Structures are given as structure tokens and as C-alpha cells.
């Protein structure tokens, strides 16, 4: 089964739809879309994506904030759809949603859409909250894999893992998004838990490819970005990945988000 999965921080689904998101979806025709920062009620999301999508959505309890969703052309197992995953830590935060995708194969596939907040190095409470979320994230995807499911963790994790993942890494040492304690959580996920960072695996030892650029200045044109959007797979699923791409085709004035779509094509 060929399966194309895109992860994208839409930076507000309503604004993105007005600026060209739906045209991008029609042109690229993904099978699964994992979204972050939906920032809309469930009925609005379902109205925008009205054409044949199966949708799970975890709204943020604060209006206009966060929100994660998964939209799938293949069916979603109704018994486990929208599994909370991290209920004690992120109820109402709109930062984690899971869906088991119907692939027709003997091994189930659980897709996660996660949105980790940025943190703030000047605020110990905020950083502790972010690091706790990341610890629970690693624990949960490991639990899902060990239960017998293939696992694909997607989303805006708001951490650049290595120096290759941020253009101005020297100027961001010790700042939220590039702190050693944040990066160590990803080290553990990849090196100890055995998950595969598909973006880095396919790109090799090169700068980027970045997935987020500030709207300030000419960061997008100069490719002065961060690689903070990920698709991370267990080893079995990673072996079926065939291609990874970051869509940089949009001109600055045509961008519908400050993030670019990250797509992985699988042959399950």
C-alpha cells in the first residue's frame, strides 16, 4: 500500500485555507494530513476539509490557540480514534492526538500529530512543562510501538535537534528550541528508544532542509530557518519510507504558513 503522509503547522486553518492550503492539498494529494495549530472549532475544521476526509481533532480549550488534527483518506479505527495519549498532562491543551489508520496490513499504524510549545529559557516553569511533555512523548510512542503498532510521530516539536537543523545555531545556544536539555530528549528518542528521524535520515549530513522561517526580514528568501517539524518512525515503519520532501516551492508572498509541508511517502 502506497501511503503519502504530510505534516504541517497550518498556523490557523481558516487563514491557511484562504491563502491556498486547499489548492496545495488538491495538487499534492496526500493520503494523511497531520496538522498543528489548527486554531479552530471542530465544526469549522470539518467544514473546510469537507471532501472525503476521516478526521480526528483535539481542540485547545483556549479559543484561537493550538489544536492538532489528523485527516485521513483511509479509514480510521473508530475504537481508538482521537486517543488522548497524554491525558494527565495535556487535557485541553490541543497539543496531542493519535489515530490508527486502516492500511489493510497485519500490523496496525498509529499516526500522532504533536505540537510542543516553544518554551522560554527565562521561565523555569514553562521549560519544565515543555521538557515533561517531551518525556511523556517519548514514553507514549515507545508504549505504542511495544504494543505491536507501527508508529509515526509527526508535528512541530519546536526543537532543532542538531547544529545542522538551525542556520544561526551559534546565536541560539541556550535559548528555547536549541537547549541541551531539549535536544537530549530527541537524542534519547533516536539513540536509545530506536526511532528514526526520517527527515535527517533521507537528507543526510547537510544543513536543513529547514521547515520554519520567521516572517521577519528575508529569512525565507535567504533560507535562514529552523528544522523543527518532524516525521519520526519506529524502525519497521522507517524501512518502508521511500521519499521525504520539504515543499519550498511557494514564493514568500504566496506562503499560507510560516512552516512548509513535510511529506513522507511510504510503501507499506
Protein Blocks (a to p, Z undefined) as FASTA:
>chain_A
ZZddddddehpaklmmmnommmmmmmnopabdcdehklpafklmmmmmmgopacdddddf
bghiahiddddfbacdfklgoilklmmlmgoklpaccddddehpabdcddddddddebja
klmklmmmmmmmmmmmmmmmmmmmmnopacddedjehpafblmlofklmlmgoiahiafk
lmmmmmmmmmmnopacfklmmnopaehjafbdcfehjllmnopacdfbdcdddfklmmmp
cbdcddfkbcfklpcbfbdcddddddZZ
